[in-house]
Amino acid sequence: MKRLLYVLPALAFLVLAGVLFRSLVQPSPDVLPSALINQPAPRLEMPALDAATQGFGPHELKSGHVTVVNVFASWCVPCHSEAPVIATLANQKDFALYGLVQKDTSVKIRRFFAENGGNPFQRIALDSDGRASIEWGVYGVPETFVVDGHGIIRARIVGEITPDVLNGQLLPAIKAAQL
């Protein structure tokens, strides 16, 4: 009986240590997997935001250059925070920067651009009802996708693009997609 008093706590400790070690090895629960990684981008022709912009579709995403697609909206608080970081990408020459506006209007987006230093995107598509975002597997805004020159989604970043995310995730994903 005395032996059982020593063995049970040791056994409980081993079980608890195993559970804790397993949680260290598994991916973080806040990482949302995407079934679209290494799959073709959705074959959708998305309309332009307004007459001053161009939309995009499969043809533009397969045009031989890497494309970064940023899904955003004027009502999205993190989108306002990431706007200066996204603006730094506008001057890059080795990839195209496209915007996908989710459930918003062109008037509100133009105001968003005026408040955040201008339009950094080469093309902007409007997803007024959210259906295109569903096809892209978007859980919420902001989200950013890296599409290679053949129209294959190579990376997905959920959440705000901060300077750390830019340097640690987005720029390396762009570089990898160029290979």
MOGI-V501035 format. One record per backbone hydrogen bond with DSSP energy under -1.0 kcal/mol. CO is the residue of the C=O (numbers start at 1). NH is the residue of the N-H. E is the energy in kcal/mol with one decimal. If there is no record, write none. Layout:
BEGIN
co | nh | e
CO | NH | E
CO | NH | E
END
This chain:
BEGIN
co | nh | e
1 | 5 | -1.2
3 | 7 | -2.2
4 | 8 | -2.3
6 | 10 | -1.2
7 | 11 | -2.8
8 | 12 | -2.6
9 | 13 | -2.5
10 | 14 | -2.1
11 | 15 | -2.1
12 | 16 | -2.5
13 | 17 | -2.8
14 | 18 | -2.2
15 | 19 | -2.2
16 | 20 | -2.5
17 | 21 | -2.6
18 | 22 | -2.2
19 | 23 | -1.8
20 | 24 | -1.1
21 | 25 | -1.4
22 | 26 | -2.0
28 | 31 | -1.6
34 | 37 | -1.0
36 | 39 | -2.3
39 | 153 | -2.8
42 | 44 | -1.8
47 | 126 | -2.7
50 | 53 | -1.5
54 | 124 | -2.0
56 | 46 | -2.7
57 | 61 | -1.8
58 | 62 | -1.2
66 | 96 | -2.8
67 | 147 | -3.2
68 | 98 | -3.1
69 | 145 | -2.8
70 | 100 | -2.6
71 | 143 | -1.3
72 | 102 | -2.6
76 | 80 | -1.2
77 | 81 | -1.5
78 | 82 | -2.3
82 | 86 | -2.6
83 | 87 | -2.4
84 | 88 | -1.0
86 | 89 | -1.3
89 | 92 | -1.7
96 | 68 | -3.1
97 | 122 | -3.0
98 | 70 | -2.6
99 | 125 | -2.7
100 | 72 | -2.1
101 | 127 | -3.1
105 | 109 | -2.1
106 | 110 | -2.7
107 | 111 | -1.8
108 | 112 | -2.3
109 | 113 | -2.7
110 | 114 | -2.1
111 | 115 | -2.2
112 | 116 | -1.3
113 | 118 | -3.3
123 | 99 | -2.7
124 | 49 | -1.8
125 | 101 | -3.0
127 | 103 | -2.9
130 | 134 | -1.6
131 | 135 | -1.9
132 | 136 | -2.0
133 | 138 | -2.8
134 | 137 | -1.1
142 | 159 | -2.4
143 | 71 | -3.5
144 | 157 | -3.2
145 | 69 | -2.6
146 | 154 | -3.3
146 | 155 | -1.3
147 | 67 | -3.0
148 | 151 | -2.0
149 | 64 | -1.9
151 | 41 | -3.2
152 | 148 | -2.9
153 | 38 | -3.7
155 | 146 | -2.2
157 | 144 | -2.5
160 | 162 | -1.1
162 | 166 | -3.0
163 | 167 | -2.4
164 | 168 | -2.7
165 | 169 | -2.5
165 | 170 | -2.3
166 | 171 | -2.9
169 | 173 | -2.0
170 | 174 | -2.5
171 | 175 | -2.4
172 | 176 | -2.5
173 | 177 | -2.0
174 | 178 | -1.1
END
